Amino acid sequence: MQIKKLSLAITLATITSVGVVSAANASTTIRVAYGNQPGEPVDVAVKQWAEWVSEASEGELELIAFPASQLGSETEVMEQARFGSAIISITAYSNFLDSVSDLAVLDAPYLSEDFESKLRVFDSEWFADQLAEVESSGYHIVIPNTIYGVRHLLSREPVSSPDDLDGVRVRVQNSQMYVEAIRAMGATPTPMSLGDVYPALAQGMVDGVENPAAVLYGGKFYEVVKHLNLTAHMHTVAPFVTGKAFWDQLSEEHQQVLTDTGQQMAEYLGELVAEDSEQALERLRSEGVEIHEVDTAPFRERAAEQIPTAFPQWSDGLYDSVYDIING
Protein backbone atom coordinates (compact mmCIF):
# COMPACT_ATOMS: atom_id res chain seq x y z
CA MET A 1 0.00 0.00 0.00
CA GLN A 2 2.84 2.40 0.88
CA ILE A 3 4.55 1.54 -2.43
CA LYS A 4 1.34 2.31 -4.39
CA LYS A 5 0.98 5.66 -2.60
CA LEU A 6 4.62 6.49 -3.33
CA SER A 7 4.20 5.49 -6.97
CA LEU A 8 1.08 7.66 -7.27
CA ALA A 9 2.90 10.61 -5.68
CA ILE A 10 5.81 10.26 -8.12
CA THR A 11 3.40 10.04 -11.07
CA LEU A 12 1.53 13.18 -9.96
CA ALA A 13 4.82 15.02 -9.39
CA THR A 14 6.00 14.03 -12.86
CA ILE A 15 2.76 15.21 -14.48
CA THR A 16 2.98 18.50 -12.57
CA SER A 17 6.62 18.92 -13.60
CA VAL A 18 5.81 18.30 -17.25
CA GLY A 19 2.99 20.83 -17.02
CA VAL A 20 5.34 23.45 -15.58
CA VAL A 21 7.93 22.79 -18.28
CA SER A 22 5.28 22.99 -20.99
CA ALA A 23 4.04 26.29 -19.60
CA ALA A 24 7.59 27.60 -19.45
CA ASN A 25 8.21 26.55 -23.04
CA ALA A 26 5.06 28.29 -24.24
CA SER A 27 7.16 31.42 -24.69
CA THR A 28 10.85 31.90 -25.38
CA THR A 29 12.49 34.71 -23.42
CA ILE A 30 15.45 36.48 -25.05
CA ARG A 31 17.61 39.01 -23.26
CA VAL A 32 18.71 42.00 -25.34
CA ALA A 33 21.95 43.53 -24.03
CA TYR A 34 23.49 46.92 -24.79
CA GLY A 35 25.67 49.50 -23.10
CA ASN A 36 23.43 52.49 -23.83
CA GLN A 37 21.64 54.19 -20.98
CA PRO A 38 17.84 54.13 -20.45
CA GLY A 39 16.17 56.75 -22.60
CA GLU A 40 18.86 56.80 -25.31
CA PRO A 41 17.73 55.97 -28.88
CA VAL A 42 18.96 52.35 -28.73
CA ASP A 43 17.06 51.75 -25.49
CA VAL A 44 13.84 53.30 -26.83
CA ALA A 45 14.12 51.31 -30.07
CA VAL A 46 14.80 47.98 -28.35
CA LYS A 47 11.76 48.38 -26.10
CA GLN A 48 9.62 49.11 -29.16
CA TRP A 49 11.12 46.05 -30.84
CA ALA A 50 10.03 43.95 -27.86
CA GLU A 51 6.43 45.07 -28.39
CA TRP A 52 6.53 44.27 -32.10
CA VAL A 53 8.05 40.83 -31.45
CA SER A 54 5.43 39.95 -28.83
CA GLU A 55 2.63 41.01 -31.15
CA ALA A 56 4.01 39.25 -34.25
CA SER A 57 4.72 36.01 -32.37
CA GLU A 58 1.41 36.14 -30.47
CA GLY A 59 3.33 36.09 -27.21
CA GLU A 60 5.52 33.12 -28.10
CA LEU A 61 8.65 35.28 -28.10
CA GLU A 62 9.53 37.76 -25.36
CA LEU A 63 12.38 40.26 -25.53
CA ILE A 64 13.63 41.74 -22.26
CA ALA A 65 15.85 44.83 -22.45
CA PHE A 66 19.05 45.02 -20.39
CA PRO A 67 20.56 48.51 -20.87
CA ALA A 68 23.67 50.05 -19.27
CA SER A 69 25.82 46.90 -19.64
CA GLN A 70 23.81 45.08 -16.96
CA LEU A 71 24.78 41.69 -18.40
CA GLY A 72 28.48 42.55 -18.71
CA SER A 73 30.81 44.07 -21.29
CA GLU A 74 30.29 43.56 -25.02
CA THR A 75 33.00 40.90 -25.04
CA GLU A 76 31.43 39.02 -22.12
CA VAL A 77 27.94 39.14 -23.62
CA MET A 78 29.21 37.99 -27.01
CA GLU A 79 30.87 35.00 -25.37
CA GLN A 80 27.62 34.12 -23.57
CA ALA A 81 25.83 34.29 -26.91
CA ARG A 82 28.40 32.11 -28.68
CA PHE A 83 28.02 29.42 -26.03
CA GLY A 84 24.25 29.20 -26.55
CA SER A 85 22.62 31.68 -24.16
CA ALA A 86 19.34 33.24 -25.28
CA ILE A 87 20.93 36.66 -25.76
CA ILE A 88 20.96 39.24 -28.54
CA SER A 89 23.52 42.03 -28.21
CA ILE A 90 24.40 45.16 -30.13
CA THR A 91 28.11 45.25 -30.88
CA ALA A 92 30.63 46.84 -33.24
CA TYR A 93 31.80 45.31 -36.50
CA SER A 94 35.36 45.96 -35.35
CA ASN A 95 34.75 43.43 -32.56
CA PHE A 96 34.85 40.72 -35.24
CA LEU A 97 38.50 41.50 -35.96
CA ASP A 98 39.75 38.27 -34.38
CA SER A 99 37.07 35.96 -35.83
CA VAL A 100 36.04 37.46 -39.19
CA SER A 101 38.75 40.04 -39.69
CA ASP A 102 37.56 41.56 -42.99
CA LEU A 103 34.20 42.47 -41.44
CA ALA A 104 35.95 44.96 -39.14
CA VAL A 105 36.55 47.25 -42.13
CA LEU A 106 32.96 48.47 -41.76
CA ASP A 107 34.09 50.51 -38.74
CA ALA A 108 37.01 52.08 -40.61
CA PRO A 109 37.01 55.89 -40.81
CA TYR A 110 35.82 57.80 -43.86
CA LEU A 111 34.30 54.90 -45.76
CA SER A 112 31.17 56.96 -46.44
CA GLU A 113 29.85 60.49 -46.34
CA ASP A 114 26.32 59.56 -45.26
CA PHE A 115 24.27 56.63 -44.01
CA GLU A 116 22.41 56.16 -47.28
CA SER A 117 25.69 55.27 -48.96
CA LYS A 118 26.96 53.18 -46.05
CA LEU A 119 23.85 50.99 -46.04
CA ARG A 120 24.52 49.86 -49.64
CA VAL A 121 27.19 47.48 -48.44
CA PHE A 122 24.64 45.25 -46.71
CA ASP A 123 23.07 44.30 -50.04
CA SER A 124 26.41 43.33 -51.60
CA GLU A 125 27.82 39.89 -52.43
CA TRP A 126 30.84 40.79 -50.32
CA PHE A 127 28.68 41.17 -47.21
CA ALA A 128 26.82 37.93 -47.96
CA ASP A 129 30.19 36.14 -47.97
CA GLN A 130 31.06 37.75 -44.63
CA LEU A 131 27.77 36.54 -43.13
CA ALA A 132 28.68 32.97 -44.04
CA GLU A 133 31.98 33.36 -42.18
CA VAL A 134 30.16 34.82 -39.17
CA GLU A 135 27.98 31.70 -39.02
CA SER A 136 31.07 29.51 -39.18
CA SER A 137 32.56 31.41 -36.24
CA GLY A 138 29.53 30.59 -34.05
CA TYR A 139 27.48 33.77 -34.38
CA HIS A 140 24.38 34.92 -36.25
CA ILE A 141 23.72 38.54 -37.19
CA VAL A 142 20.03 39.18 -36.57
CA ILE A 143 20.06 42.84 -37.68
CA PRO A 144 23.09 44.00 -39.68
CA ASN A 145 22.19 47.62 -40.39
CA THR A 146 21.22 49.61 -37.31
CA ILE A 147 22.34 53.23 -37.53
CA TYR A 148 24.26 54.22 -34.40
CA GLY A 149 25.44 57.75 -35.13
CA VAL A 150 27.97 60.08 -36.78
CA ARG A 151 31.14 60.50 -34.74
CA HIS A 152 32.71 63.95 -34.32
CA LEU A 153 35.61 65.36 -32.31
CA LEU A 154 35.17 67.56 -29.23
CA SER A 155 38.46 69.23 -28.34
CA ARG A 156 40.20 71.91 -26.33
CA GLU A 157 41.24 73.84 -29.46
CA PRO A 158 39.55 74.04 -32.87
CA VAL A 159 40.64 71.53 -35.51
CA SER A 160 40.60 72.18 -39.26
CA SER A 161 43.32 69.84 -40.56
CA PRO A 162 45.37 66.79 -39.52
CA ASP A 163 48.26 69.13 -38.63
CA ASP A 164 46.10 70.66 -35.92
CA LEU A 165 45.97 67.26 -34.22
CA ASP A 166 49.73 66.78 -33.98
CA GLY A 167 50.43 65.92 -30.33
CA VAL A 168 46.74 66.19 -29.37
CA ARG A 169 45.68 63.35 -27.08
CA VAL A 170 42.23 62.05 -27.96
CA ARG A 171 40.34 59.54 -25.87
CA VAL A 172 39.20 56.42 -27.75
CA GLN A 173 37.58 53.19 -26.67
CA ASN A 174 39.94 50.26 -26.22
CA SER A 175 39.63 48.98 -29.78
CA GLN A 176 42.38 48.59 -32.36
CA MET A 177 40.15 50.12 -35.05
CA TYR A 178 39.40 53.26 -33.04
CA VAL A 179 43.05 53.61 -32.02
CA GLU A 180 44.18 53.41 -35.64
CA ALA A 181 41.39 55.71 -36.84
CA ILE A 182 42.43 58.53 -34.51
CA ARG A 183 46.10 57.95 -35.31
CA ALA A 184 45.31 58.20 -39.04
CA MET A 185 43.55 61.51 -38.41
CA GLY A 186 46.80 62.88 -36.95
CA ALA A 187 46.13 62.70 -33.19
CA THR A 188 47.58 60.60 -30.37
CA PRO A 189 44.99 57.96 -29.39
CA THR A 190 44.51 57.46 -25.65
CA PRO A 191 42.32 54.43 -24.79
CA MET A 192 40.17 54.66 -21.66
CA SER A 193 36.62 53.94 -20.54
CA LEU A 194 34.02 56.61 -21.29
CA GLY A 195 33.40 57.04 -17.56
CA ASP A 196 36.96 58.27 -17.06
CA VAL A 197 36.87 60.91 -19.80
CA TYR A 198 35.43 63.86 -17.84
CA PRO A 199 38.12 63.88 -15.11
CA ALA A 200 40.79 63.15 -17.72
CA LEU A 201 39.74 66.22 -19.71
CA ALA A 202 39.50 68.33 -16.56
CA GLN A 203 42.99 67.30 -15.43
CA GLY A 204 44.57 67.74 -18.86
CA MET A 205 45.35 64.05 -19.33
CA VAL A 206 43.56 64.16 -22.69
CA ASP A 207 42.70 67.05 -24.99
CA GLY A 208 39.65 65.69 -26.74
CA VAL A 209 37.07 62.95 -27.11
CA GLU A 210 35.25 61.57 -30.15
CA ASN A 211 31.71 60.21 -30.23
CA PRO A 212 28.25 61.01 -31.64
CA ALA A 213 27.01 64.44 -30.53
CA ALA A 214 24.37 62.94 -28.24
CA VAL A 215 27.02 61.02 -26.29
CA LEU A 216 29.28 64.07 -26.09
CA TYR A 217 26.39 66.09 -24.67
CA GLY A 218 25.30 63.33 -22.29
CA GLY A 219 28.80 63.10 -20.81
CA LYS A 220 28.81 66.86 -20.08
CA PHE A 221 32.26 67.12 -21.64
CA TYR A 222 31.24 70.57 -22.91
CA GLU A 223 31.84 71.84 -19.37
CA VAL A 224 35.57 71.29 -19.91
CA VAL A 225 36.26 71.68 -23.65
CA LYS A 226 34.37 74.00 -25.97
CA HIS A 227 35.14 73.13 -29.61
CA LEU A 228 33.09 70.59 -31.57
CA ASN A 229 34.75 69.79 -34.87
CA LEU A 230 32.41 68.13 -37.39
CA THR A 231 34.97 65.61 -38.59
CA ALA A 232 32.28 63.00 -39.30
CA HIS A 233 35.06 60.42 -39.28
CA MET A 234 32.70 57.48 -38.82
CA HIS A 235 29.12 56.86 -39.88
CA THR A 236 28.68 53.99 -37.46
CA VAL A 237 26.33 51.16 -38.34
CA ALA A 238 26.13 48.39 -35.74
CA PRO A 239 24.83 44.81 -35.81
CA PHE A 240 22.59 43.01 -33.32
CA VAL A 241 24.16 39.58 -32.84
CA THR A 242 23.25 36.28 -31.22
CA GLY A 243 24.87 32.86 -31.08
CA LYS A 244 24.33 30.43 -33.93
CA ALA A 245 23.58 27.60 -31.48
CA PHE A 246 20.65 29.52 -29.99
CA TRP A 247 19.45 30.81 -33.37
CA ASP A 248 19.31 27.29 -34.77
CA GLN A 249 17.08 26.19 -31.87
CA LEU A 250 14.38 28.67 -32.93
CA SER A 251 11.70 27.69 -35.39
CA GLU A 252 11.89 29.20 -38.88
CA GLU A 253 8.75 31.14 -38.05
CA HIS A 254 10.31 32.68 -34.95
CA GLN A 255 13.53 33.45 -36.83
CA GLN A 256 11.47 35.28 -39.44
CA VAL A 257 9.61 37.24 -36.75
CA LEU A 258 12.90 38.46 -35.24
CA THR A 259 14.35 39.28 -38.65
CA ASP A 260 11.30 41.17 -39.95
CA THR A 261 10.59 43.12 -36.77
CA GLY A 262 14.33 43.73 -36.45
CA GLN A 263 14.32 45.59 -39.75
CA GLN A 264 11.38 47.67 -38.49
CA MET A 265 13.42 48.46 -35.41
CA ALA A 266 16.47 49.42 -37.50
CA GLU A 267 14.42 51.96 -39.46
CA TYR A 268 12.90 53.34 -36.28
CA LEU A 269 16.29 53.62 -34.59
CA GLY A 270 17.66 55.50 -37.60
CA GLU A 271 14.89 58.09 -37.21
CA LEU A 272 15.54 58.40 -33.46
CA VAL A 273 19.29 58.82 -33.97
CA ALA A 274 18.82 61.57 -36.58
CA GLU A 275 16.42 63.46 -34.32
CA ASP A 276 18.59 63.00 -31.24
CA SER A 277 21.74 64.16 -33.08
CA GLU A 278 20.14 67.41 -34.19
CA GLN A 279 18.87 68.11 -30.69
CA ALA A 280 22.29 67.33 -29.20
CA LEU A 281 24.02 69.82 -31.53
CA GLU A 282 21.62 72.54 -30.46
CA ARG A 283 22.10 71.69 -26.79
CA LEU A 284 25.88 71.80 -27.15
CA ARG A 285 25.63 75.17 -28.88
CA SER A 286 23.43 76.48 -26.06
CA GLU A 287 26.13 75.43 -23.57
CA GLY A 288 28.67 77.67 -25.28
CA VAL A 289 30.30 75.08 -27.52
CA GLU A 290 31.63 76.46 -30.80
CA ILE A 291 30.73 74.18 -33.70
CA HIS A 292 33.21 74.11 -36.59
CA GLU A 293 32.62 72.80 -40.10
CA VAL A 294 35.63 70.77 -41.26
CA ASP A 295 37.03 70.02 -44.71
CA THR A 296 37.30 66.26 -44.36
CA ALA A 297 39.27 65.64 -47.59
CA PRO A 298 42.75 65.67 -45.94
CA PHE A 299 41.53 63.32 -43.23
CA ARG A 300 40.03 60.98 -45.84
CA GLU A 301 43.30 60.83 -47.74
CA ARG A 302 45.28 59.94 -44.63
CA ALA A 303 42.75 57.25 -43.66
CA ALA A 304 42.89 55.64 -47.11
CA GLU A 305 46.70 55.50 -46.87
CA GLN A 306 47.17 54.43 -43.27
CA ILE A 307 44.23 52.22 -42.28
CA PRO A 308 44.92 49.33 -44.70
CA THR A 309 48.56 49.07 -43.57
CA ALA A 310 47.46 48.96 -39.92
CA PHE A 311 45.54 45.71 -40.52
CA PRO A 312 47.80 43.24 -42.35
CA GLN A 313 45.31 40.44 -41.61
CA TRP A 314 42.82 41.97 -44.06
CA SER A 315 42.39 40.71 -47.61
CA ASP A 316 44.38 42.61 -50.22
CA GLY A 317 42.65 45.77 -51.36
CA LEU A 318 39.84 45.37 -48.83
CA TYR A 319 39.49 49.03 -47.80
CA ASP A 320 39.37 50.21 -51.43
CA SER A 321 36.96 47.51 -52.59
CA VAL A 322 34.49 48.15 -49.76
CA TYR A 323 34.85 51.90 -50.31
CA ASP A 324 33.91 51.34 -53.97
CA ILE A 325 30.84 49.25 -53.00
CA ILE A 326 29.63 52.01 -50.70
CA ASN A 327 30.41 54.96 -52.96
CA GLY A 328 30.04 53.37 -56.37
N, C-alpha and C positions, 0 to 999 in steps of 0.2 A: 504493500500500500504506500509506504514511504517512497519507494522507487518510482511508482506511478505519479505521485504528487511532484516529485523532483523532475521527472520527465516532462510533465505538463508545464511546470514553471519554466523550464529551459525552452520549451516550444514557444510559449507565450513571449518570453524575453526575445527570442530570435525573431518572431513576427514583428514585435514592437521595434526592434533594432532595424529590420529591413524597412519598416514604414518610415522611420526617422531618416534613414539613408536616402530613400526614395524622395522624401520631402526636400531633403537638402540638395539632391541632384535636380530638382525641378527647375532651379535657376543656377547659372554659373556666374560667380562673382569674380570680377577682374579688377585688380588695383591699378590705378593710373598714377604714375609717379612723375614728379617734376620739381625743379628747384624754385620755380617762380612763387612769389608770395600771393596770398589770397587777394583777390580783387584785380590782379594783373590780367592782361588779355588772355594769356594761356589758361589761367585758372577759370576765367569766365567761360571760355570756349569749351574746356574739358567738361565743365558741369552741364553745359548745354548738350554736349555730345552724349553724356550719360542719359539725359532725358530722351534724346532721339533713339538711342540704342534700346532702352527699355520699351519704348513705344513700338519700334520696328520688330522687336523680338517677342512682343507680347509678354514681357516680363521674364523671359527665359534667360536673358543676359542682363547683368547688373554691373555697371561701372561705378567704382568708388574712387573719388579724387583724393590724392595725398600730396598736397602742395608743400612748399618750403623744405624740400629734401627730407621729409619725415621718414621715408623708407631707406635713407642712406644716400651716399654720393651717387653720381651717374654711373661710375664704374661698378660700385657695389650692386646697384639695381640691375644693371646689364648682366652681371654675373648670375644674379638670382633668376633672371629671365632665361638665360641660356641653359640653366640647369632645370628648367621645367616649371618654375613658379608661374602662377596666373597673374602676370604683371605686364603692363604696357608702359613704356617710358619714353619721354622725349629726350633726345640726345643730339649730339653734333656729328656731322659726317666725318669730321676729323678724328672722332673717337674710333673709327674703323681702321685707323692707320696700321695697326698691328695685324688685323685679320683680313681686311680687304683694302689693301693700301691705296689703290687707285681711286677708290671712292672718296678718300679724304680731300681730293682736289676740289670738291664742291664747296669747301670752306676757304679756298685760296682767295686772296685779295684781288679785287679788280677784274673778276671774271665777267661781270655784267654791270650795266649802268642803271638797270631797273629790274623789278621783279618779273615783269612780263617776259623779258628776255630770259632771265634765269630759269623760269619754269619750263622753257622749251626742252631743257635737257632731260626732263623726266619722261618725255615721249620718244626718246632716242633709242636706237639699237644698242648704243654703248651702255646706257643705263640699264637696259634689260639684261645685258650680260653681267653687269655688276650685281643685280638682284640675285642672279643664279649663284654667284659666289657668296653672297650674304647667306643664302639658304644653306650652302655647304659648310659655312662657318658656325652654324647652329642658331642663326637668328632669322626673323621674318620681319620685313618692314611693312607695317600695317598702313601707314600714311607717309608717303615719301616727301610731300610738298607743302608742309606748313610754313607759312611766312612768319619769321621771328622778328625781323627788324633790320633797319639800316644802321650800321655802326659808324659813329663819328668820334672825333678826338676833342676832349675837353682838356685845356692846358693852361699853364701859368702865363704864357706869352702867346700871341697870335702866331699861326703857322700858315705860310703860303706856298712853301716849297720844301723838298726833302732837306735842303741845306739848313732850314730853320730848325730841323729836328736833330741836328748833330749834337750829341752829348745830352740830349733830353731823355730823361728816364720816364718811360711810360709803363704803367701797370698793365699786365696782361694776365689772363687765366693761365694755369699751368698746363699748357698744351703746346706741342711742338709747332703746330700750324700757326697759332697766334703769336708765338715768339718770333717765328720767321717772318710773319706778315709785318709786324712792327719794325723788325730789323730792316726789311726791304724798303720800308717807307723812310728810313733814315734815322730812326730813334734807337735808344737802348732799351730793349724789353726787360721788364722787371716783374717776374711772376709772383703773384700773391693772391690770397683769397679776396673776394670783393668786400668782405666785412672789415678787412684791414686797410682799405684804401683811404678812407677819410682821415684817420690819424697819420697815415703815411704822407698824404698831401700836406696836412697841417704842419708836420714836422720837417718837411722838405726832403723826405726820403725818396719821393717820386715827384715828377713835375706835371704828370698828366695821366689821364685814364681814358680808355676807349670803350664805347658801348652804345647801344641805341639810346636816343635822347630820353626816353621814358625812364630807363635805368639810371642814367646820369642825374636826372631830376630826383628820382626816388632816393638815391644815395646822399642827397644834399651836398654833393661835391661842389656845387656852385657857391657855397659859403666860403670856400677856400681858393678856388681858381675861377677866373671870370671870362675865359675865351673858349667858345665852342667853334671849332673848325669843321666845316662840313666836308670832311674828307671822303665820306661814303665809301670807305675802303672795303666793306663787305655788305652785300645784300644777303643776309643769312636766311637760308631755308633749312629747316630741321625735320628729321624724320621721327615718327612715333614707332617704336620697335618693341617686339616681343620675342620670346624664344620659339624656335621652330618646333620643339617637342610639344609645347603647350598648344601652339597654333594647329598642329596636326591632330590634336585630340578633339578640336571643335568640329562640329558638323559643317558641311559646305554651306548650308543655309546660314549658320551663325557667322561663318567667315565672311559671307557676302554682306550680312548686316553690318559688321564692323567696318568693312571696306567702304560700303556705300555711305553710311552715316559719317565715316571718317572724312570722306571727301567734302561732305556738307560742312563738317567742322573746320576743315582747312580753309574753305572759302570764308566762313564766318570769322575765323581768327584773322585772316588777312584784312578784313574790313575793320576789325577792332584795333589791329596794330597800326593801320594807317591813321585812324582817328586819334588813337592815343599818342602817336608820334607828333602829330600837329599840335595837340594840346600841350605836350611836353615842351616843345620849342617855344610856345608862347609863355609858358610858366617860367622857363629859364630866362627868357628875355625880361620878364617882369621882375626877376630877382637880380637884375643888373648884369646879366651875362651878355657879352658882345658876341654876336653870331657872324661868322666870317664865311663868305663863299670862297671856295678853293678851286683853282685850276688843277684838276686831278691828273692831267696828262703826264707830267713828270713822275708822279707816283706810280701810274700804270706802267710806264716804261721800266722803271726799276723792278716792279713786281714780276713782270714778264721775263726779265733777265735773271733775277735772283731766286725766285721761288722754285723753279724746276731743278736747279742745282742743289737746293737744300734737301731734296727728297730723292736720293738716288735709287730708292726702291720702286719708284714709279715707272710705268711703261714709258718707252721713248716717245717724246713728243706729246705727252699726255696733256700738259697745260694748254698747249696751242690747239690741240684737237678738240678739247672740251670748250675752249674759248670760241672756236669756230662754230661748234654746234649751237652755242648760246647766242652768238652774235651774227650767225650766218643768215 
